[in-house]
Amino acid sequence: MSRRQDVAAFEELRACGEPPHEVDDLAGIVEELFRVEFPFLTVDSPYYQVTYRRYLASRWHGGDLRRAGVWAYFPWRRTAVHLPDETTFLRLRTARNRDLITHQEQQRYHAARVGVAGLSVGMSAVMTLVGTGGPGRLRIADPDTLALTNLNRVTASVCHLGMPKATICAERVWELNPFQHIDIFDSLSERTAEDFFGRGADSLDLLIEETDDLRMKAFARFAARSRKVPVVMATDNGDNVLVDVERYDLEPRRPLFHGAVDQARLHRLHRLSGHLTDAERVTLADALVGPGVTARMKLSLLQVGTRLVSWPQLGTAAGLAGAAVAYTARRILTGQPMPSGRYAVDLDAALDVGHHAPQAVAERERVDAEYAASMRTLFGSAP
């Protein structure tokens, strides 16, 4: 809050019967900023205190921090936090990125507009993007509310149960960066697509697609490709992640899902009414995920609709997906090479000492063969 009317409203809130809780560590923030700007001055230097006092006097209202900065108010917490202005806040919050992310990269990264559809794995990606000082403008979409079964992979609490995932995500982002611009959508659909993707200078630079609805996955890509917006998606694979990159900005005729599913079938898919059968869901998911799925994930897919209500997902994979998607997104948004394709982020291969043993390889090959035979028997050929 920095405008006059905002200040007046805040003072009125302070004077009410139940004033908000106030967090005021601006003095600590300012000293931390001083140390970032004068890294060659250590605390035990004889010049530290005198330089710091001059810094306060010249840059911070003569050292009267009560008049400095802004207050950010979080109504869902009834809490107000004293912070520096937006430029200073972002500079300090990303100071530890330097020079793993260069100043020029950070500016370009923060200037981007990113849309995120699907906020289970998507929420992990959003928090990692914002945490690394990423896109200053976000558009997020999810029609669902938080369920208890989500809490094995979504970083929220039981206090959030029943709340829209998009609201939970926005509140978490604003607590990390109160200056973040966020547009919240109840879904990504034909009704909302124009506003979600934007127009002209307000168009998205990247779509992160993490929805569970297979028809929506197809629709999102048709919409992104027609607008030349690149798409990034992470798919859980046990404790591992598969990252798909589709550079429609560079390849506007690129087949959806790398051509893994017949394109005419995808056109029909996103126009279907009614629910897909379990057989349709499993065969489509199998075609989209492709080879490289872990043995336990394959066995689980075969049990969807009989012993399992849906394919399983782990918190380890959700966290890994957030990091992998944020890394991939940053490369695209800062102009670094990031070609279309599928990329495996495989903890099993990296950390399981027995993963490459002959017996383990033979067992995976056996499961692969049984899985392929079971898919043919139960569902016929995949789309």
Disulfide bonds with the S-S distance in Angstrom:
none
